[in-house]
Amino acid sequence: MIKKYFFLLILAFTSKLMFGQVDTALVTLTPSSQTVYSLTNPVSIQVGVEGVVGLFAISVTLSFNNSIVKCQNIIQGNFLINNPGSYSTFFETFPEDLSSSDSITVDQSILGYSSVSGSGEIFEITFMPFAPGRTVVDVMSLSLRDINNMEIPAKAGSAEINVSLSVVNVKIFLEGPFSSGTMLTVLNSSGYLPLVQPYSSAPWYYSGYESVAANFFPTQQDIVDWVLIQLRTGISSGTTIATRAAFLKNDGTIVDLNGVSPVAFFVPTNVEYHIVIKHRNHLSIMSSVSIPLSVSTPLYNFTTGQNKAYGTNSMNDLGGGDYGLFTGDIDGSGVVNAADRSQVWNQRNLLGYYGTDVDLSGTVDAGDRSTIWNNRNLNTQVP
């Protein structure tokens, strides 16, 4: 019995010498899981091999969800390049247009009579996030060959990429255009709303590129105006981690650029944030509590009570149980004062999209001056 066992050990050892690899090699995808919170930050996966004997050539086909990530580029690794014979290597990827495909094939081989053993990196593939969701990067097919073109037994792992999305789902009212539980959409129906977000100048200096096509507003007639949303991890402005421009509808809901969905932020989910709402001629408000965000964040309704906004008397009692942002802060100073009223006088009788039009009627007139006078000396409660 002992002799038979010893003979089998010798046979296994000599078979490895004569015929190459006996144990199964492993093709690895590292890291096995990644989460990204931006559509502008690329994410890379290193494809390597472990425990291989006498590798001469390799072909790997990866599959993934092209609607979530798109292949940006592929860079050759050093494992086959560092062959004992110092031969050059052949390296090719398919298809030619990497970004349009949901599967990528990578072929690599040594251009000479040499092979490599051990572990190392075959190539690195980089993806650009395209949309929220989860995709598995899987090995569809795999072929490892030795110098005699014999198949090397191998198995492969997989990896996943999560493009994380959080949404802000809030409702507010603006005092200026408010009327009987809804808000007027005169700026929209008059064709005054700009196609590009209006917060790039002082005092907001927001550099976002939010914009819509020329035919957008005629198909979204319930939009009142643009607003600006900030996410803060604390109370102070120094804790702001994300800002976005979005649309306010006449029912008070704030929606993304498609006019329908809650506003998307690529920030970690299930983290609590204070939500700040700014408008170009109303006093800003902030949620009184921090709110955990997710892909399905419940509605946070500022309109139902003063306690929904941070500070004391942060909103105007609009009647009927509705609350909204005080109007009249034309220069964004955080205070409604004589300077705001003076600007209205200087632009009186103008028609169009003006900060001095505090009731969003499309006309700068005496009504705007009167409203500012009624709200004089009011301050935003947002730090």
C-alpha positions in Angstrom: 0.0 0.0 0.0 2.8 2.4 0.9 4.7 1.5 -2.3 1.6 2.3 -4.3 1.1 5.7 -2.7 4.8 6.5 -3.2 4.5 5.5 -6.9 1.5 7.9 -7.3 3.4 10.8 -5.8 6.3 10.2 -8.2 3.9 9.9 -11.2 2.2 13.2 -10.2 5.6 15.0 -9.9 7.0 13.7 -13.2 3.7 14.5 -15.0 4.0 18.1 -13.8 7.5 18.2 -15.2 6.6 16.6 -18.5 3.2 18.0 -19.2 3.2 21.4 -17.4 0.7 22.5 -14.8 -1.4 20.0 -12.8 -3.0 22.4 -10.2 -5.6 24.9 -11.3 -4.4 28.4 -11.8 -6.5 31.3 -10.6 -7.4 34.5 -12.6 -8.1 37.3 -10.2 -10.1 40.5 -10.4 -8.9 43.0 -7.8 -10.5 44.7 -5.9 -13.5 42.4 -5.7 -15.9 45.2 -4.9 -15.8 49.0 -5.3 -18.4 51.7 -4.7 -18.1 55.1 -6.4 -20.1 58.2 -5.8 -19.5 60.2 -8.9 -19.9 60.0 -12.6 -16.6 61.7 -13.2 -14.2 59.4 -11.2 -12.9 56.4 -13.1 -12.6 53.0 -11.4 -10.0 50.4 -12.2 -9.7 46.6 -11.8 -6.5 44.7 -12.0 -6.7 41.4 -13.7 -4.0 39.0 -12.6 -3.1 35.4 -12.4 -2.0 33.3 -9.4 -0.2 29.9 -9.2 0.4 29.4 -12.9 3.2 27.2 -14.3 4.7 27.8 -17.8 2.3 30.5 -19.0 3.0 31.5 -22.6 -0.3 33.1 -23.7 -3.6 34.2 -22.2 -7.0 35.3 -23.6 -9.7 36.7 -21.2 -13.1 38.0 -22.1 -14.8 40.2 -19.5 -18.5 41.1 -19.4 -20.3 43.9 -17.6 -23.3 46.1 -17.7 -22.6 48.8 -20.3 -25.5 50.9 -19.1 -23.9 51.4 -15.7 -20.2 51.6 -16.6 -18.3 52.0 -19.9 -14.8 50.8 -20.6 -12.4 53.7 -20.8 -9.0 52.0 -21.4 -6.9 48.8 -20.9 -3.3 48.8 -19.9 -0.9 45.8 -20.3 0.5 44.4 -17.1 4.1 43.2 -16.5 3.7 39.5 -15.8 4.3 38.2 -19.3 6.6 41.1 -20.1 9.0 40.0 -17.4 9.6 36.6 -19.1 13.1 35.0 -18.6 14.0 35.4 -22.3 13.2 39.2 -22.2 11.1 38.8 -25.3 8.5 41.4 -26.3 4.8 40.6 -25.9 1.8 40.7 -28.2 -1.1 42.7 -26.6 -4.4 43.3 -28.3 -8.0 44.2 -27.1 -11.3 43.7 -28.8 -13.5 45.4 -29.9 -11.9 48.6 -31.3 -14.5 50.8 -29.7 -14.2 49.9 -26.0 -16.8 52.3 -24.7 -19.7 51.0 -26.7 -19.4 47.3 -25.8 -20.6 45.2 -22.8 -17.8 42.7 -23.3 -14.1 43.1 -23.8 -11.5 40.5 -24.9 -7.8 40.9 -24.1 -5.2 38.7 -25.8 -1.5 38.6 -24.7 1.4 36.3 -25.6 5.2 36.1 -25.4 6.9 36.7 -28.8 9.6 34.2 -28.3 10.4 30.8 -26.8 9.8 31.5 -23.1 7.2 31.3 -20.4 6.5 32.6 -16.9 5.4 31.0 -13.7 4.0 32.3 -10.4 1.7 35.2 -9.9 1.3 38.7 -11.4 -0.8 41.3 -13.2 -2.0 40.6 -16.8 -3.7 43.9 -17.4 -5.6 46.7 -15.8 -9.1 47.7 -17.1 -10.5 51.2 -16.3 -14.2 52.0 -16.4 -16.1 55.3 -16.3 -19.3 55.3 -14.3 -22.3 56.1 -16.5 -25.4 55.6 -14.4 -26.4 54.5 -10.9 -26.6 50.8 -10.3 -24.6 47.6 -9.7 -22.7 45.6 -12.3 -20.7 42.4 -12.0 -17.5 42.3 -14.0 -17.4 38.6 -14.9 -15.0 36.4 -16.8 -17.1 35.1 -19.8 -14.3 33.0 -21.3 -10.7 32.2 -20.4 -7.8 30.5 -22.0 -4.3 30.0 -20.6 -1.8 28.3 -22.9 1.7 27.0 -22.3 4.6 27.1 -24.8 3.3 23.9 -26.5 -0.1 25.5 -27.0 -1.5 23.1 -24.3 -4.4 24.4 -22.2 -3.5 25.3 -18.6 -6.3 24.5 -16.2 -7.6 27.7 -14.7 -10.6 29.2 -13.0 -11.6 32.9 -12.5 -13.1 35.2 -9.9 -15.3 38.2 -10.5 -15.7 41.7 -9.3 -18.5 44.2 -8.8 -18.8 47.9 -9.2 -21.5 49.9 -7.4 -22.3 53.4 -8.7 -24.1 54.8 -5.6 -27.0 57.2 -5.9 -28.7 59.2 -3.1 -31.8 61.3 -3.8 -33.1 64.4 -2.1 -36.9 64.3 -1.9 -38.2 67.6 -0.5 -41.1 70.0 -0.8 -41.1 73.7 -0.2 -43.2 76.8 -1.0 -41.9 80.2 -2.0 -43.8 83.1 -0.5 -43.5 85.2 -3.7 -45.5 83.1 -6.2 -47.6 81.3 -3.6 -51.3 81.4 -4.0 -53.9 79.1 -2.3 -51.8 76.0 -1.8 -49.9 76.2 -5.1 -47.4 78.5 -6.8 -47.8 80.6 -10.0 -45.8 79.6 -13.1 -45.8 82.9 -14.9 -42.1 82.9 -15.5 -42.4 79.6 -17.3 -45.5 80.4 -19.3 -44.0 83.7 -20.4 -40.8 82.1 -21.6 -38.6 83.8 -19.1 -37.0 80.8 -17.4 -33.3 80.4 -18.5 -32.2 77.1 -20.0 -29.0 77.2 -17.9 -28.9 77.3 -14.0 -28.8 80.9 -12.8 -26.6 80.6 -9.8 -23.1 80.9 -11.4 -22.7 84.6 -10.4 -22.4 86.3 -7.0 -23.3 85.6 -4.3 -23.7 81.8 -5.0 -20.7 81.2 -7.4 -22.1 77.8 -8.2 -20.1 76.3 -11.1 -22.5 73.4 -12.0 -23.4 72.8 -15.7 -27.1 72.0 -15.2 -29.1 72.9 -18.3 -32.0 71.8 -20.4 -32.9 71.8 -24.1 -34.8 74.6 -25.7 -38.1 72.7 -25.9 -38.0 71.6 -22.2 -40.2 74.2 -20.5 -43.1 74.0 -22.9 -43.4 70.3 -22.0 -42.9 71.0 -18.3 -45.4 73.8 -17.6 -45.7 73.1 -13.9 -42.1 74.3 -13.2 -41.9 77.6 -11.2 -38.2 78.3 -11.2 -34.6 77.0 -10.5 -33.5 76.4 -7.0 -30.2 75.4 -5.4 -29.7 72.5 -3.0 -26.8 71.9 -0.7 -26.0 68.9 1.4 -24.2 69.4 4.7 -22.8 66.8 7.1 -23.2 69.4 9.9 -24.7 72.8 10.6 -22.0 75.1 9.4 -21.4 76.1 5.7 -18.0 74.5 6.0 -19.6 71.1 6.1 -21.2 71.4 2.7 -20.2 68.4 0.6 -22.4 68.7 -2.5 -24.5 71.3 -4.3 -26.9 71.0 -7.2 -29.3 73.1 -9.2 -32.8 71.7 -9.7 -36.4 72.7 -10.5 -39.2 73.7 -8.2 -42.7 72.6 -9.4 -45.9 74.5 -8.5 -47.0 71.8 -6.0 -43.8 72.5 -4.1 -41.8 69.4 -5.0 -38.2 69.8 -6.1 -37.2 67.7 -9.1 -34.2 66.8 -11.2 -33.5 68.0 -14.7 -36.0 65.6 -16.2 -38.8 67.5 -14.5 -40.0 64.3 -12.7 -37.5 62.5 -10.4 -36.2 63.5 -7.0 -32.8 65.2 -7.2 -29.9 62.8 -7.6 -26.7 63.2 -5.6 -23.7 60.9 -5.9 -22.9 60.8 -2.2 -22.7 57.9 0.2 -26.1 56.4 1.0 -27.5 56.0 4.5 -25.5 58.9 5.7 -27.4 61.8 7.4 -27.3 65.3 5.8 -28.8 68.7 6.6 -30.6 69.9 3.4 -30.2 73.6 2.5 -32.6 75.1 -0.1 -31.6 78.4 -1.7 -33.5 80.6 -4.1 -32.3 83.7 -5.9 -34.6 86.1 -4.1 -35.9 84.3 -1.1 -34.3 83.7 2.3 -32.6 80.3 2.5 -33.8 77.5 4.8 -32.2 74.3 6.1 -33.7 71.2 7.5 -34.0 71.2 11.3 -32.7 67.7 11.5 -30.2 65.6 9.5 -31.8 63.2 7.1 -30.5 59.8 5.9 -30.4 59.7 2.1 -30.9 56.6 0.0 -32.0 55.7 -3.5 -35.6 56.0 -2.1 -35.4 58.8 0.4 -38.8 59.5 2.0 -40.3 63.0 1.4 -39.1 65.8 3.7 -41.9 68.3 3.6 -40.8 71.8 4.8 -44.3 73.2 4.1 -46.1 71.5 7.1 -44.6 73.5 10.0 -41.9 75.9 11.3 -40.2 73.0 13.1 -39.2 71.6 9.7 -36.7 74.4 9.2 -33.6 75.1 11.2 -33.7 78.2 13.5 -36.5 80.3 14.8 -39.3 81.6 12.6 -37.3 80.6 9.5 -40.3 80.5 7.2 -43.4 82.6 6.6 -46.8 81.3 7.7 -48.7 81.4 4.4 -52.0 80.4 5.9 -54.0 77.2 5.7 -51.2 75.3 7.5 -48.6 76.0 4.8 -45.2 77.5 5.4 -42.7 78.8 2.9 -39.5 80.8 2.3 -39.6 84.5 3.0 -39.2 86.6 -0.2 -37.3 89.8 -0.8 -33.6 88.9 -0.4 -32.6 90.1 -3.9 -28.8 90.4 -3.3 -28.5 87.0 -1.5 -27.0 88.7 1.6 -29.2 86.7 3.9 -31.1 89.8 5.0 -34.2 91.6 3.6 -33.3 95.3 3.8 -33.3 98.7 2.2 -30.7 97.7 -0.3 -33.1 95.1 -1.7 -35.9 97.6 -1.9 -33.6 100.1 -3.7 -32.8 97.6 -6.3 -36.5 97.1 -7.1 -36.9 100.8 -7.6 -33.9 101.0 -9.9 -35.4 98.2 -12.1 -39.0 99.2 -11.9 -41.2 98.3 -14.8 -38.8 95.8 -16.3 -40.2 92.6 -17.8 -38.4 89.3 -17.7 -36.3 87.1 -15.4 -35.0 89.5 -12.6 -34.1 89.0 -9.0 -36.0 92.1 -8.2 -39.2 90.4 -9.3 -39.8 88.9 -5.8 -43.3 87.6 -6.6 -42.1 85.9 -9.8 -44.8 87.6 -11.8 -42.4 88.5 -14.7 -42.7 92.2 -13.9 -40.7 94.4 -11.5 -43.3 96.7 -9.9 -44.6 98.4 -6.8 -46.0 95.1 -5.5 -42.4 93.8 -5.2 -41.3 96.9 -3.3 -44.3 96.5 -1.0 -43.5 92.9 -0.3 -39.9 93.7 0.6 -41.1 96.4 3.0 -43.3 93.9 4.7 -40.4 91.5 5.2 -37.8 94.2 6.1 -35.1 93.2 8.6 -35.8 89.4 8.3 -32.8 87.2 8.3 -32.1 83.7 7.1 -31.5 81.2 9.9 -29.0 79.2 7.9 -25.5 79.5 9.3 
